[in-house]
Amino acid sequence: MYGDLLVSWMEGRFGPGLELIATYVDDVEAECDRSVAIFKASNDGYEHPVGMDEAGNEQVEWVTVHKGLSDNAWCLPEIFEHYFPTLKRGSALTALCGYMEHELNELCREIRSQLVITVGVEDMKGQGVTRAALYLQKIGNVVFDFGKNHEWKKMQEAFLLRNAIVHAGARVERPTVEEIVRTSKFLSCVDGQIDILNGHLRTVIDDFAAVGRVLDQALKSRFAKDLGKP
């Protein structure tokens, strides 16, 4: 007899946790929109002397300043409308991917506990979600063709983008990432730098939820019969 978690994973654990992360993502998006709106409405700055004209009159130019940064040293629209929002959304994407990886690893550990076996997910080749998928297939005997599943492939794209954010400074350095950016209406690229737009994180949440539903059905097929449940 196996624990109920294996046949109620989506509704009992993964789904509620993803809902919490989704709430956090909504807060991040609201903060991004609010910050951009404040920047666009700001008119802070000062007059900076730039010399004298031919008549001996002092010439000045207006220097825009926002949150201590001035436009004579920085491209403020690029910073506050693109760079900072992408940093915030990139952090949220990292949290999303971290949640997904953690929950898959915890699922593998639950299977290990219920099957009373010594092989753990850490003993499998690979890393991250790929290692967890291998464990579910080879050790848990969960029938799920991860390599061909559309939802799983979309989830992997989120991880590839996360890796570019974390390890490559949000720069497009691999053809696979370039293709992900090119085919998404919520991602853009300027001079090799990734720009995460409003809507992308929600798409990732939907993709993760789709993986959760498909995997949940595979878990039910594998373990429900042993629990005497339909």
N, CA and C of each residue as an Amber inpcrd file, in Angstrom:
protein
   690
   0.8480000  -1.1890000   0.0000000   0.0000000   0.0000000   0.0000000
   0.8840000   1.2400000   0.0000000   0.6160000   2.1500000  -0.9240000
   1.4320000   3.3420000  -1.0490000   0.6990000   4.5560000  -0.4900000
   1.4870000   5.5550000  -0.0780000   0.9160000   6.7510000   0.5140000
   0.0150000   7.5190000  -0.4450000  -0.9700000   8.2140000   0.1120000
  -1.9240000   8.9630000  -0.7000000  -1.2550000  10.0370000  -1.5540000
  -0.0800000  10.5310000  -1.1280000   0.5920000  11.5810000  -1.8800000
   0.8640000  11.1580000  -3.3200000   1.1300000   9.8900000  -3.5340000
   1.4680000   9.4180000  -4.8670000   0.2720000   9.4260000  -5.8180000
  -0.9340000   9.4210000  -5.2910000  -2.1150000   9.4510000  -6.1600000
  -2.9100000  10.7490000  -6.0060000  -2.3910000  11.6740000  -5.2490000
  -3.0450000  12.9920000  -5.1170000  -1.9910000  14.0910000  -5.1370000
  -0.9290000  13.8560000  -5.9080000   0.2080000  14.7690000  -5.9180000
  -0.1670000  16.1540000  -6.4080000  -0.9290000  16.2350000  -7.4820000
  -1.2800000  17.5250000  -8.0630000  -2.1720000  18.3300000  -7.1250000
  -3.2560000  17.7030000  -6.6710000  -4.1970000  18.4400000  -5.8390000
  -3.7440000  18.5800000  -4.3890000  -2.9170000  17.6360000  -3.9440000
  -2.5290000  17.6370000  -2.5380000  -1.2510000  18.3820000  -2.2260000
  -0.3600000  18.5160000  -3.2070000   0.9200000  19.1540000  -2.9160000
   1.3690000  20.1250000  -4.0030000   1.5730000  19.6110000  -5.1950000
   2.1810000  20.4390000  -6.2410000   1.2970000  21.6270000  -6.6170000
   0.0250000  21.3840000  -6.8380000  -0.8870000  22.4520000  -7.2500000
  -0.9710000  23.6000000  -6.2580000  -1.2140000  23.3210000  -4.9700000
  -1.2750000  24.4090000  -3.9920000   0.0210000  25.2130000  -3.9140000
   1.1560000  24.5290000  -3.9790000   2.4280000  25.2380000  -3.9440000
   2.6200000  26.1280000  -5.1520000   2.2180000  25.6360000  -6.3190000
   2.3250000  26.4290000  -7.5340000   1.4110000  27.6420000  -7.4700000
   0.2700000  27.4840000  -6.8230000  -0.6540000  28.6070000  -6.6600000
  -0.0170000  29.7210000  -5.8350000   0.7250000  29.3430000  -4.8000000
   1.4280000  30.3420000  -3.9920000   2.4730000  31.0790000  -4.8190000
   3.2550000  30.3320000  -5.6010000   4.2670000  30.9510000  -6.4480000
   3.6140000  31.8780000  -7.4710000   2.4440000  31.4830000  -7.9770000
   1.7310000  32.3220000  -8.9410000   1.3290000  33.6530000  -8.3180000
   0.9310000  33.6320000  -7.0580000   0.5900000  34.8620000  -6.3540000
   1.8110000  35.7650000  -6.2400000   2.9550000  35.1650000  -5.9310000
   4.2080000  35.9140000  -5.8770000   4.5410000  36.5200000  -7.2400000
   4.3530000  35.7590000  -8.3010000   4.6150000  36.2440000  -9.6510000
   3.7200000  37.4420000  -9.9790000   2.4510000  37.3700000  -9.5940000
   1.5450000  38.4940000  -9.8310000   2.0280000  39.7460000  -9.1000000
   2.5540000  39.5780000  -7.9010000   3.1030000  40.7150000  -7.1560000
   4.3200000  41.3010000  -7.8700000   5.1700000  40.4280000  -8.4000000
   6.3450000  40.8840000  -9.1410000   5.9250000  41.6850000 -10.3700000
   4.9430000  41.1850000 -11.1080000   4.4790000  41.8890000 -12.3010000
   3.8670000  43.2440000 -11.9360000   3.1140000  43.2680000 -10.8580000
   2.5170000  44.5340000 -10.4210000   3.6060000  45.5330000 -10.0340000
   4.6460000  45.0580000  -9.3770000   5.7570000  45.9210000  -8.9950000
   6.4930000  46.4350000 -10.2270000   6.6970000  45.5900000 -11.2230000
   7.3480000  46.0210000 -12.4610000   6.5350000  47.1210000 -13.1410000
   5.2290000  46.9030000 -13.2720000   4.3680000  47.8960000 -13.9140000
   4.3680000  49.2070000 -13.1350000   4.3180000  49.1030000 -11.8200000
   4.2960000  50.2970000 -10.9750000   5.6150000  51.0800000 -11.1070000
   6.7310000  50.3740000 -11.1040000   8.0340000  51.0250000 -11.1980000
   8.2110000  51.7400000 -12.5370000   7.7700000  51.0910000 -13.6110000
   7.8720000  51.7090000 -14.9310000   6.9900000  52.9550000 -14.9970000
   5.7750000  52.8670000 -14.4510000   4.8600000  54.0070000 -14.4710000
   5.4300000  55.1810000 -13.6770000   6.0330000  54.9040000 -12.5340000
   6.6410000  55.9590000 -11.7160000   7.7900000  56.6200000 -12.4670000
   8.5880000  55.8030000 -13.1470000   9.7070000  56.3650000 -13.9140000
   9.1990000  57.2750000 -15.0250000   8.2000000  56.8360000 -15.7740000
   7.6940000  57.6300000 -16.8880000   7.0610000  58.9340000 -16.4150000
   6.4900000  58.9170000 -15.2030000   5.8400000  60.1270000 -14.6830000
   6.8130000  61.0560000 -13.9730000   8.0090000  60.5760000 -13.7200000
   8.9880000  61.3720000 -12.9730000   9.5510000  62.5030000 -13.8270000
   9.7410000  63.6510000 -13.1920000  10.3850000  64.7770000 -13.8750000
  11.5040000  65.3690000 -13.0250000  12.0780000  64.5300000 -12.1690000
  13.1700000  64.9850000 -11.3080000  14.4210000  65.2330000 -12.1390000
  15.2000000  66.1750000 -11.6860000  16.4550000  66.4560000 -12.3630000
  17.0010000  67.8130000 -11.9600000  17.9500000  68.2750000 -12.7080000
  18.5580000  69.5740000 -12.3910000  19.1610000  70.1750000 -13.6550000
  19.3950000  71.4870000 -13.5930000  20.0320000  72.1810000 -14.6960000
  21.5460000  72.0980000 -14.5350000  22.1880000  71.6860000 -15.5970000
  23.6360000  71.5070000 -15.5520000  24.3100000  72.4960000 -16.5070000
  25.2000000  73.3540000 -16.0050000  25.8890000  74.3170000 -16.8830000
  26.7510000  73.5910000 -17.9080000  26.6780000  74.0670000 -19.1670000
  27.4660000  73.4400000 -20.2230000  28.3850000  74.4440000 -20.9340000
  28.3880000  75.6690000 -20.4500000  29.2770000  76.6660000 -21.0550000
  28.5490000  77.9640000 -21.3330000  29.1770000  78.8250000 -22.1330000
  28.6260000  80.1350000 -22.4670000  28.3680000  80.2130000 -23.9690000
  27.3350000  80.9440000 -24.3470000  27.1100000  81.1640000 -25.7750000
  27.9330000  82.3520000 -26.2490000  27.8170000  82.7220000 -27.5420000
  28.6390000  83.7940000 -28.1090000  28.3530000  85.1360000 -27.4790000
  27.1490000  85.2750000 -26.9070000  26.7920000  86.5520000 -26.2680000
  27.2020000  86.6020000 -24.8060000  27.8110000  85.5440000 -24.3290000
  28.2420000  85.5140000 -22.9460000  27.1920000  85.0320000 -21.9750000
  26.1330000  84.4700000 -22.5030000  25.0810000  83.9330000 -21.6350000
  25.3870000  82.4790000 -21.2800000  25.1300000  82.1510000 -20.0260000
  25.3870000  80.7820000 -19.5690000  24.3920000  79.8170000 -20.2120000
  24.8920000  78.7280000 -20.7230000  24.0600000  77.6810000 -21.3150000
  23.9220000  76.5160000 -20.3220000  22.7030000  76.0010000 -20.2280000
  22.4640000  74.8700000 -19.3220000  21.7050000  73.7880000 -20.0740000
  21.8130000  72.5910000 -19.5890000  21.0190000  71.4890000 -20.1090000
  20.3280000  70.7920000 -18.9490000  19.1840000  70.2150000 -19.2270000
  18.4230000  69.5300000 -18.1860000  18.9180000  68.0940000 -18.0670000
  19.2900000  67.7100000 -16.8640000  19.7330000  66.3430000 -16.5820000
  18.6410000  65.6400000 -15.7900000  18.0810000  64.6200000 -16.3790000
  17.0440000  63.8420000 -15.6990000  17.6870000  62.8980000 -14.6970000
  17.0870000  62.8210000 -13.5140000  17.5860000  61.9520000 -12.4450000
  16.4300000  61.1120000 -11.9160000  16.6680000  59.8340000 -11.7680000
  15.6460000  58.9460000 -11.1840000  16.3340000  57.9490000 -10.2730000
  15.9260000  57.9510000  -9.0210000  16.4830000  57.0550000  -8.0080000
  18.0140000  57.1340000  -7.9420000  18.5160000  58.3520000  -8.0700000
  19.9480000  58.5800000  -7.9380000  20.7570000  58.3750000  -9.2000000
  20.1240000  57.9210000 -10.2780000  20.8180000  57.7160000 -11.5510000
  20.4690000  58.8560000 -12.5040000  21.4480000  59.3930000 -13.1750000
  21.2270000  60.5200000 -14.0730000  21.4150000  60.1030000 -15.5220000
  20.7090000  60.7950000 -16.4240000  20.7620000  60.3970000 -17.8240000
  22.0010000  60.9140000 -18.5570000  22.8730000  61.6420000 -17.8430000
  24.1500000  61.9770000 -18.4660000  25.1930000  60.8910000 -18.2300000
  24.8030000  59.8600000 -17.4650000  25.6910000  58.7190000 -17.2230000
  25.0510000  57.3890000 -17.6110000  23.7140000  57.3480000 -17.6370000
  22.9950000  56.1070000 -17.9130000  21.8880000  56.3530000 -18.9260000
  21.5280000  55.2880000 -19.6340000  20.3380000  55.3270000 -20.4840000
  19.1530000  54.9380000 -19.6090000  18.5010000  55.9230000 -19.0300000
  17.4820000  55.6470000 -18.0110000  16.2910000  54.8370000 -18.5280000
  15.7530000  55.1100000 -19.7200000  14.6410000  54.2560000 -20.1930000
  15.0400000  52.7860000 -20.2970000  16.2430000  52.5150000 -20.7740000
  16.7040000  51.1350000 -20.8730000  16.8150000  50.4990000 -19.4970000
  17.3180000  51.2770000 -18.5340000  17.5040000  50.7540000 -17.1740000
  16.1710000  50.4450000 -16.5040000  15.2550000  51.4450000 -16.5060000
  14.0390000  51.3290000 -15.6940000  12.8630000  50.6810000 -16.4170000
  12.9010000  50.6620000 -17.7420000  11.8000000  50.0440000 -18.4820000
  12.1160000  48.6320000 -18.9500000  13.3990000  48.2740000 -18.9530000
  13.7750000  46.9550000 -19.4700000  14.6960000  46.1880000 -18.5130000
  15.8330000  46.7790000 -18.1780000  16.8430000  46.0440000 -17.4070000
  16.3340000  45.6530000 -16.0200000  15.8280000  46.6100000 -15.2650000
  15.3470000  46.2910000 -13.9160000  14.1380000  45.3530000 -13.9290000
  13.1250000  45.5700000 -14.7880000  12.0190000  44.6050000 -14.8380000
  12.4760000  43.1970000 -15.1890000  13.4480000  43.0740000 -16.0980000
  13.9490000  41.7410000 -16.4410000  14.6790000  41.1130000 -15.2610000
  15.4020000  41.9220000 -14.4830000  16.0390000  41.3930000 -13.2780000
  14.9910000  40.8280000 -12.3140000  13.9260000  41.5740000 -12.1060000
  12.8780000  41.1340000 -11.1880000  12.1710000  39.8900000 -11.7160000
  11.8510000  39.8990000 -13.0050000  11.1760000  38.7370000 -13.5790000
  12.1140000  37.5360000 -13.6590000  13.4020000  37.7960000 -13.8690000
  14.3710000  36.7130000 -13.8740000  14.4810000  36.0530000 -12.5070000
  14.4150000  36.8670000 -11.4520000  14.4320000  36.3130000 -10.0930000
  13.1970000  35.4600000  -9.8430000  12.0490000  35.9270000 -10.3320000
  10.8180000  35.1540000 -10.1710000  10.8830000  33.8590000 -10.9760000
  11.4630000  33.9170000 -12.1630000  11.6380000  32.7060000 -12.9700000
  12.5350000  31.7080000 -12.2520000  13.5850000  32.2020000 -11.6170000
  14.4760000  31.3300000 -10.8470000  13.7220000  30.6700000  -9.7020000
  12.8570000  31.4270000  -9.0330000  12.0550000  30.8620000  -7.9490000
  11.1010000  29.7950000  -8.4790000  10.5000000  30.0530000  -9.6300000
   9.5890000  29.0810000 -10.2370000  10.3110000  27.7780000 -10.5690000
  11.4630000  27.9040000 -11.2110000  12.2240000  26.7130000 -11.5890000
  12.7280000  25.9780000 -10.3530000  13.1270000  26.7390000  -9.3390000
  13.5610000  26.1150000  -8.0970000  12.4480000  25.3180000  -7.4490000
  11.2280000  25.8690000  -7.4900000  10.0820000  25.1550000  -6.9310000
   9.8260000  23.8600000  -7.6930000   9.8560000  23.9360000  -9.0220000
   9.5820000  22.7550000  -9.8410000  10.6120000  21.6650000  -9.5760000
  11.8720000  22.0300000  -9.5620000  12.9260000  21.0460000  -9.3420000
  12.8230000  20.4320000  -7.9530000  12.5590000  21.2700000  -6.9580000
  12.4300000  20.7700000  -5.5890000  11.2860000  19.7770000  -5.4690000
  10.1340000  20.1070000  -6.0570000   8.9700000  19.2370000  -5.9280000
   9.1700000  17.9080000  -6.6510000   9.8320000  17.9240000  -7.7910000
  10.1130000  16.6640000  -8.4840000  11.0740000  15.7990000  -7.6700000
  12.0740000  16.4270000  -7.0750000  13.0070000  15.6730000  -6.2270000
  12.2960000  15.1000000  -5.0050000  11.3990000  15.8900000  -4.4110000
  10.6500000  15.4110000  -3.2480000   9.7210000  14.2600000  -3.6330000
   9.1630000  14.3310000  -4.8430000   8.3310000  13.2320000  -5.3260000
   9.1630000  11.9590000  -5.4580000  10.3700000  12.0960000  -5.9870000
  11.2670000  10.9370000  -6.1090000  11.5880000  10.3600000  -4.7290000
  11.7980000  11.2240000  -3.7590000  12.1110000  10.7520000  -2.4020000
  10.9140000  10.0650000  -1.7660000   9.7090000  10.5390000  -2.0930000
   8.5030000   9.8830000  -1.5820000   8.3600000   8.4910000  -2.1990000
   8.6520000   8.3660000  -3.4730000   8.6070000   7.0590000  -4.1280000
   9.6310000   6.1250000  -3.5040000  10.8200000   6.6410000  -3.2450000
  11.8500000   5.8240000  -2.5980000  11.3700000   5.3300000  -1.2390000
  10.7350000   6.2200000  -0.4910000  10.2500000   5.8420000   0.8390000
   9.1420000   4.7990000   0.7540000   8.2120000   4.9890000  -0.1790000
   7.0720000   4.0860000  -0.2770000   7.4700000   2.7140000  -0.8410000
   8.4420000   2.7140000  -1.7530000   8.8860000   1.4470000  -2.3220000
   9.9270000   0.7480000  -1.4420000  10.4050000   1.4730000  -0.4370000
  11.4090000   0.9500000   0.5010000  12.6140000   0.4190000  -0.2770000
  13.2620000   1.3150000  -0.9780000  14.4400000   0.9530000  -1.7570000
  15.5990000   1.8630000  -1.3620000  16.7890000   1.4480000  -1.7200000
  17.9760000   2.2070000  -1.3280000  18.4050000   3.2270000  -2.3720000
  17.9980000   3.0480000  -3.6300000  18.4060000   3.9570000  -4.6980000
  17.6310000   5.2660000  -4.5920000  18.3680000   6.3670000  -4.5060000
  17.7420000   7.6680000  -4.4270000  17.9320000   8.4540000  -5.7030000
  17.2340000   9.5650000  -5.8250000  17.3410000  10.3870000  -7.0230000
  18.7550000  10.9120000  -7.1950000  19.4680000  11.1140000  -6.0920000
  20.8450000  11.6050000  -6.1640000  21.7900000  10.5890000  -6.7970000
  21.3690000   9.3330000  -6.8710000  22.2080000   8.2850000  -7.4510000
  22.0900000   8.1970000  -8.9710000  21.1550000   8.9350000  -9.5480000
  20.9390000   8.8740000 -10.9870000  21.9080000   9.7940000 -11.7140000
  22.1590000   9.4840000 -12.9870000  22.9970000  10.3450000 -13.8070000
  22.2430000  11.6120000 -14.1810000  22.9880000  12.6390000 -14.5240000
  22.3640000  13.8910000 -14.9130000  22.1600000  14.8100000 -13.7270000
  21.3440000  15.8180000 -13.9270000  21.0840000  16.7660000 -12.8690000
  19.7050000  17.3860000 -13.0400000  19.2420000  18.0090000 -11.9750000
  17.9800000  18.7400000 -12.0350000  16.7890000  17.8900000 -12.4200000
  15.9060000  18.4810000 -13.2320000  14.6600000  17.8030000 -13.5920000
  14.9180000  16.5980000 -14.4880000  16.0230000  16.6070000 -15.2460000
  16.3540000  15.4610000 -16.0940000  16.6550000  14.2330000 -15.2400000
  17.3670000  14.4360000 -14.1580000  17.6790000  13.3440000 -13.2400000
  16.4110000  12.8270000 -12.5620000  15.5350000  13.7400000 -12.1820000
  14.2730000  13.3300000 -11.5550000  13.4180000  12.5250000 -12.5240000
  13.3810000  12.9470000 -13.7970000  12.6080000  12.2150000 -14.7950000
  13.1430000  10.8030000 -14.9690000  14.4500000  10.6710000 -14.9960000
  15.0690000   9.3530000 -15.1340000  14.7080000   8.4640000 -13.9470000
  14.6960000   9.0470000 -12.7640000  14.3570000   8.2810000 -11.5660000
  12.8990000   7.8030000 -11.6200000  11.9990000   8.6960000 -12.0060000
  10.5910000   8.3300000 -12.0710000  10.3670000   7.1890000 -13.0530000
  11.0730000   7.2180000 -14.1650000  10.9240000   6.1760000 -15.1750000
  11.5740000   4.8630000 -14.7560000  12.8430000   4.9370000 -14.4330000
  13.6300000   3.7280000 -14.2130000  13.3930000   3.0910000 -12.8540000
  13.2240000   3.8920000 -11.8380000  13.0800000   3.3640000 -10.4810000
  11.6220000   3.3080000 -10.0490000  10.8750000   4.3900000 -10.3510000
   9.4690000   4.4230000  -9.9440000   8.5370000   3.7080000 -10.8870000
   9.0360000   3.3360000 -12.0840000   8.2030000   2.6760000 -13.1020000
   6.9670000   3.5040000 -13.4550000   7.1350000   4.8150000 -13.4420000
   6.0580000   5.7200000 -13.8330000   6.1010000   5.8730000 -15.3500000
   5.0080000   5.5330000 -16.0080000   4.9630000   5.5600000 -17.4730000
   4.6710000   6.9890000 -17.9310000   5.7100000   7.6530000 -18.3750000
   5.6170000   9.0390000 -18.8200000   6.7700000   9.2580000 -19.7910000
   6.4630000   9.4500000 -21.0620000   7.5020000   9.6310000 -22.0670000
   7.9730000  11.0840000 -22.0390000   8.8870000  11.3670000 -21.1140000
   9.3520000  12.7290000 -20.9160000   9.9790000  13.3120000 -22.1700000
  10.6870000  12.4780000 -22.9310000  11.3840000  12.9690000 -24.1040000
  10.4740000  13.4680000 -25.2050000   9.2500000  12.9470000 -25.2800000
   8.3270000  13.3180000 -26.3410000   7.1700000  14.1850000 -25.8550000
   7.0560000  14.3560000 -24.5640000   5.9220000  15.0960000 -24.0160000
   6.0830000  16.6060000 -24.2680000   5.0630000  17.2100000 -24.8730000
   5.1160000  18.6310000 -25.2270000   5.2330000  19.5090000 -23.9830000
   4.4510000  19.1830000 -22.9610000   4.4710000  19.9920000 -21.7400000
   5.8490000  19.9630000 -21.0910000   6.4630000  18.7820000 -21.0780000
   7.7900000  18.6520000 -20.4680000   8.8180000  19.4700000 -21.2530000
   8.7230000  19.4600000 -22.5750000   9.6580000  20.2220000 -23.3950000
   9.5120000  21.7150000 -23.1420000   8.2870000  22.2010000 -22.9760000
   8.0780000  23.6150000 -22.6740000   8.6660000  23.9610000 -21.3040000
   8.5400000  23.0490000 -20.3570000   9.1300000  23.2770000 -19.0440000
  10.6480000  23.3500000 -19.1400000  11.2390000  22.4880000 -19.9430000
  12.6920000  22.5090000 -20.1210000  13.1640000  23.8190000 -20.7320000
  12.3490000  24.4060000 -21.5940000  12.7060000  25.7030000 -22.1670000
  12.8020000  26.7640000 -21.0700000  11.9000000  26.6910000 -20.0930000
  11.9560000  27.6380000 -18.9780000  13.2550000  27.4850000 -18.2050000
  13.7070000  26.2530000 -18.0530000  14.9610000  26.0140000 -17.3460000
  16.1590000  26.5050000 -18.1470000  16.1110000  26.3510000 -19.4650000
  17.1920000  26.8690000 -20.2990000  17.2700000  28.3880000 -20.2110000
  16.1140000  29.0310000 -20.1970000  16.0960000  30.4820000 -20.0480000
  16.6010000  30.8830000 -18.6620000  16.1700000  30.1420000 -17.6430000
  16.6610000  30.4000000 -16.2810000  18.1800000  30.3070000 -16.2390000
  18.7370000  29.3030000 -16.8770000  20.1930000  29.1410000 -16.8840000
  20.8840000  30.3210000 -17.5550000  20.2740000  30.8420000 -18.6310000
  20.8500000  32.0080000 -19.2980000  20.8040000  33.2340000 -18.3910000
  19.7380000  33.3560000 -17.6150000  19.6140000  34.4750000 -16.6790000
  20.6460000  34.3650000 -15.5650000  20.7680000  33.1700000 -15.0000000
  21.6160000  32.9800000 -13.8210000  23.0950000  32.8810000 -14.1860000
  23.4020000  32.1500000 -15.2520000  24.8000000  31.8360000 -15.5450000
  25.4210000  32.6620000 -16.6740000  24.5790000  33.3470000 -17.4490000
  25.1190000  34.1060000 -18.5840000  24.7180000  35.5730000 -18.5500000
  24.2740000  36.0570000 -17.3930000  23.9240000  37.4630000 -17.2790000
  22.8060000  37.8920000 -18.2050000  21.8570000  36.9760000 -18.4550000
  20.7030000  37.2360000 -19.3230000  21.1100000  37.4920000 -20.7730000
  22.2610000  36.9730000 -21.1650000  22.6990000  37.1070000 -22.5490000
  22.4190000  35.8150000 -23.3170000  22.1110000  35.9850000 -24.6020000
  21.8520000  34.8350000 -25.4660000  23.2030000  34.3050000 -25.9500000
  23.6190000  33.1830000 -25.4130000  24.9090000  32.6110000 -25.7710000
  24.7810000  31.2390000 -26.4240000  23.5570000  30.7030000 -26.4860000
  23.3530000  29.3840000 -27.0840000  22.2300000  29.4450000 -28.1010000
  22.3560000  28.6880000 -29.1990000  21.3070000  28.6830000 -30.2240000
  19.9460000  28.2610000 -29.6820000  19.9340000  27.3380000 -28.7240000
  18.6460000  26.8880000 -28.1740000  17.9300000  28.0380000 -27.4630000
  18.6830000  28.8370000 -26.7190000  18.0800000  29.9780000 -26.0290000
  17.6330000  31.0340000 -27.0350000  18.4380000  31.2450000 -28.0640000
  18.0710000  32.2010000 -29.1100000  16.7520000  31.8180000 -29.7630000
  16.5470000  30.5220000 -29.9890000  15.3050000  30.0470000 -30.5960000
  14.1290000  30.2260000 -29.6390000  14.3370000  29.9730000 -28.3670000
  13.2830000  30.1670000 -27.3650000  12.8330000  31.6210000 -27.3470000
  13.7830000  32.5290000 -27.3600000  13.4670000  33.9550000 -27.3450000
  12.7580000  34.3630000 -28.6370000  13.2430000  33.8690000 -29.7550000
  12.6980000  34.2490000 -31.0670000  11.2430000  33.8260000 -31.2260000
  10.8750000  32.6890000 -30.6720000   9.5390000  32.1320000 -30.8770000
   8.5380000  32.5230000 -29.7940000   8.9540000  33.3200000 -28.8320000
   8.0520000  33.7260000 -27.7480000   7.6360000  35.1840000 -27.9260000
   6.3490000  35.4430000 -27.7710000   5.8750000  36.8190000 -27.8740000
   6.1140000  37.5960000 -26.5740000   6.5660000  36.9000000 -25.5390000
   6.8250000  37.5500000 -24.2620000   8.3180000  37.6710000 -23.9540000
   9.1570000  37.4230000 -24.9610000  10.5950000  37.5790000 -24.8050000
  11.1160000  38.3610000 -26.0000000  12.1470000  39.1560000 -25.7560000
  12.8090000  39.8530000 -26.8530000  14.2980000  39.8800000 -26.5860000
  15.0420000  40.2870000 -27.5850000  16.4980000  40.3060000 -27.4640000
  17.0380000  41.5270000 -28.1880000  17.8170000  42.3430000 -27.4880000
  18.4420000  43.5260000 -28.0590000  19.9330000  43.4550000 -27.7840000
  20.7120000  43.4130000 -28.8490000  22.1700000  43.3240000 -28.7160000
  22.5890000  42.1220000 -27.8590000  21.8690000  41.0170000 -28.0400000
  22.2200000  39.7920000 -27.3240000  21.7130000  39.7180000 -25.9040000
  20.9980000  40.7500000 -25.4310000  20.5120000  40.7880000 -24.0570000
  19.0270000  40.4320000 -24.0220000  18.6640000  39.4810000 -23.1710000
  17.2820000  39.0180000 -23.0760000  16.4280000  40.0250000 -22.3120000
  15.2560000  40.2830000 -22.8250000  14.2770000  41.1460000 -22.1700000
  13.0390000  40.2980000 -21.8930000  12.7090000  40.1060000 -20.6080000
  11.5340000  39.3260000 -20.2250000  10.3530000  40.2730000 -20.0770000
   9.2930000  40.0470000 -20.8460000   8.1480000  40.9410000 -20.8600000
   7.0240000  40.4150000 -19.9720000   6.1220000  41.3070000 -19.6650000
   4.9460000  40.9400000 -18.8710000   4.1540000  39.8700000 -19.6240000
   3.8620000  38.7770000 -18.9510000   3.1270000  37.6690000 -19.5480000
   3.9430000  36.3960000 -19.6310000   5.2730000  36.5430000 -19.6610000
   6.0990000  35.3410000 -19.7970000   5.9960000  34.4510000 -18.5630000
   6.0480000  35.0240000 -17.3870000   6.0250000  34.2200000 -16.1670000
   4.7170000  33.4500000 -16.0350000   3.6260000  34.0700000 -16.4210000
   2.3400000  33.3800000 -16.3850000   2.3150000  32.2090000 -17.3650000
   2.9800000  32.3820000 -18.4940000   3.0900000  31.2820000 -19.4530000
   3.8670000  30.1210000 -18.8490000   4.9430000  30.4360000 -18.1370000
   5.7350000  29.3970000 -17.4710000   4.8910000  28.6690000 -16.4250000
   4.1140000  29.4160000 -15.6560000   3.2420000  28.7930000 -14.6540000
   2.2600000  27.8360000 -15.3240000   1.6720000  28.2570000 -16.4300000
   0.7430000  27.3930000 -17.1660000   1.4480000  26.1310000 -17.6620000
   2.6780000  26.2890000 -18.1510000   3.4400000  25.1250000 -18.6260000
   3.7490000  24.1730000 -17.4740000   4.1380000  24.7040000 -16.3310000
   4.4410000  23.8720000 -15.1660000   3.1900000  23.1530000 -14.6750000
   2.0680000  23.8600000 -14.6800000   0.8040000  23.2390000 -14.2650000
   0.4230000  22.1060000 -15.2080000   0.6700000  22.2960000 -16.5070000
   0.3700000  21.2510000 -17.4840000   1.2230000  20.0150000 -17.2390000
   2.5110000  20.2240000 -16.9220000   3.3790000  19.0990000 -16.5660000
   2.8430000  18.3960000 -15.3330000   2.4230000  19.1800000 -14.3530000
   1.8960000  18.6000000 -13.1200000   0.6880000  17.7260000 -13.3710000
  -0.2060000  18.1690000 -14.2420000  -1.4180000  17.3880000 -14.5170000
  -1.0890000  16.0790000 -15.2330000  -0.2110000  16.1520000 -16.2270000
   0.1540000  14.9430000 -16.9670000   0.8860000  13.9610000 -16.0550000
   1.8120000  14.4690000 -15.2590000   2.5470000  13.5990000 -14.3470000
   1.6320000  13.0170000 -13.2780000   0.6670000  13.8040000 -12.8310000
  -0.2730000  13.3250000 -11.8310000  -1.0750000  12.1370000 -12.3610000
  -1.4820000  12.2110000 -13.6160000  -2.2030000  11.0950000 -14.2070000
  -1.3230000   9.8540000 -14.3140000  -0.0490000  10.0670000 -14.6250000
   0.8790000   8.9370000 -14.7070000   1.0820000   8.3090000 -13.3340000
   1.1260000   9.1290000 -12.3040000   1.2710000   8.6160000 -10.9380000
   0.0280000   7.8350000 -10.5250000  -1.1260000   8.3460000 -10.8700000
  -2.3650000   7.6420000 -10.5450000  -2.4090000   6.2830000 -11.2410000
  -2.0080000   6.2590000 -12.5000000  -2.0050000   4.9970000 -13.2410000
  -1.0430000   3.9900000 -12.6270000   0.0590000   4.4940000 -12.0970000
   1.0730000   3.6100000 -11.5180000   0.6930000   3.1150000 -10.1350000
   0.1140000   3.9850000  -9.3000000  -0.0230000   3.6390000  -7.8920000
  -1.4620000   3.5000000  -7.3860000  -2.4660000   4.0150000  -8.1030000
  -3.8270000   4.0220000  -7.5870000  -4.3680000   2.6030000  -7.3730000
  -4.0490000   1.7030000  -8.2550000  -4.5540000   0.3390000  -8.1530000
  -4.0920000  -0.3250000  -6.8620000  -2.8420000  -0.0440000  -6.4910000
  -2.3190000  -0.6320000  -5.2580000  -3.0030000  -0.0550000  -4.0150000
  -3.5620000   1.1780000  -4.1950000  -4.2510000   1.7900000  -3.0750000
  -5.7440000   1.4510000  -3.0800000  -6.1660000   0.7200000  -4.0900000
  -7.5790000   0.3570000  -4.1920000  -8.4510000   1.5210000  -4.5470000
  -7.8720000   2.5090000  -5.3080000  -8.6410000   3.6830000  -5.6940000
  -8.8160000   3.6760000  -7.2060000  -9.8970000   4.2960000  -7.6930000
 -10.1640000   4.3310000  -9.1320000  -9.1660000   5.2030000  -9.8640000
